[in-house]
Amino acid sequence: MSSEQVLRFLEDAAISKELRDKFAAVSDVSDFLLVAQRSGYTFTSEEFIHTITELSHATPVRRPTGVWRWLRTIPNPMELERQRRAQESAAE
């Protein structure tokens, strides 16, 4: 897994307005990956989502930043776990 690339990207994006500005018109994951790859980062959408989910696992509320609005649609990991458990219970 290329979580190292995702972490490098997140660190770079946190300090570089120029890098963040490249993503201003991004509206979905495929656009995001294309801009990231053109900017020198190599990771899949699954790797990106997995890494940010792991990083935000203990974050109960995400603050709106206005950056990467499509990213707001990724469910909170605690909600995903609750849904998984509900599905397992329903299957029993």
Phi, psi and omega per residue, in radians:
M1 nan 2.556 -3.072
S2 -1.738 0.784 -3.134
S3 -1.132 -0.462 3.097
E4 -1.092 -0.694 3.108
Q5 -1.145 -0.715 3.127
V6 -1.116 -0.800 3.134
L7 -1.081 -0.732 3.103
R8 -1.078 -0.755 3.111
F9 -1.062 -0.843 -3.110
L10 -1.077 -0.715 3.104
E11 -1.118 -0.795 3.134
D12 -1.110 -0.737 -3.125
A13 -1.158 -0.535 -3.140
A14 -1.169 -0.508 -3.071
I15 -1.889 -0.183 -3.052
S16 -2.024 1.840 3.075
K17 -1.120 -0.607 3.114
E18 -1.024 -0.767 3.105
L19 -1.149 -0.808 3.138
R20 -1.041 -0.669 -3.129
D21 -1.089 -0.503 3.117
K22 -1.091 -0.372 -3.060
F23 -1.757 0.122 -3.047
A24 -1.004 -0.664 -3.078
A25 -1.630 0.039 -3.116
V26 -1.176 2.314 -3.117
S27 -2.134 -0.161 3.117
D28 -2.690 3.090 -3.048
V29 -1.109 -0.727 -3.099
S30 -1.125 -0.717 3.067
D31 -1.090 -0.740 -3.139
F32 -1.033 -0.832 -3.128
L33 -1.114 -0.674 3.132
L34 -1.091 -0.801 3.125
V35 -1.153 -0.719 3.120
A36 -1.065 -0.788 -3.138
Q37 -1.125 -0.717 3.107
R38 -1.139 -0.389 3.139
S39 -1.627 0.051 3.043
G40 1.724 0.229 3.140
Y41 -1.920 2.379 -3.092
T42 -2.118 1.854 3.035
F43 -2.783 2.776 3.117
T44 -1.608 2.933 3.091
S45 -1.105 -0.647 3.121
E46 -1.111 -0.734 3.116
E47 -1.130 -0.729 -3.141
F48 -1.123 -0.877 -3.107
I49 -1.114 -0.725 3.117
H50 -1.062 -0.789 -3.098
T51 -1.155 -0.803 -3.130
I52 -1.218 -0.525 3.068
T53 -1.146 -0.773 3.103
E54 -1.097 -0.734 -3.128
L55 -1.172 -0.542 -3.085
S56 -1.751 0.165 -3.055
H57 -0.948 -0.705 -3.107
A58 -1.648 0.182 -3.126
T59 -1.680 1.817 -3.071
P60 -1.212 -0.564 -3.118
V61 -2.315 2.251 3.081
R62 -1.652 2.306 -3.141
R63 -1.455 2.447 3.099
P64 -1.225 2.226 -3.125
T65 -1.943 -0.264 -3.075
G66 1.410 -0.058 3.141
V67 -1.735 2.314 3.065
W68 0.956 1.099 -3.091
R69 -0.937 -0.629 3.141
W70 -1.050 -0.476 -3.131
L71 -1.131 -0.448 3.135
R72 -1.119 -0.303 -3.102
T73 -1.434 -0.139 3.112
I74 -1.333 2.170 -3.071
P75 -1.117 2.631 3.055
N76 -1.096 2.381 -3.111
P77 -1.000 -0.579 3.115
M78 -1.178 -0.617 3.084
E79 -1.194 -0.697 3.083
L80 -1.053 -0.749 3.123
E81 -1.123 -0.723 3.110
R82 -1.083 -0.751 3.118
Q83 -1.132 -0.705 3.128
R84 -1.087 -0.784 -3.140
R85 -1.126 -0.674 3.107
A86 -1.118 -0.695 3.112
Q87 -1.161 -0.699 3.117
E88 -1.126 -0.713 3.134
S89 -1.145 -0.696 3.138
A90 -1.185 -0.532 -3.125
A91 -1.322 -0.359 -3.100
E92 -1.339 nan nan
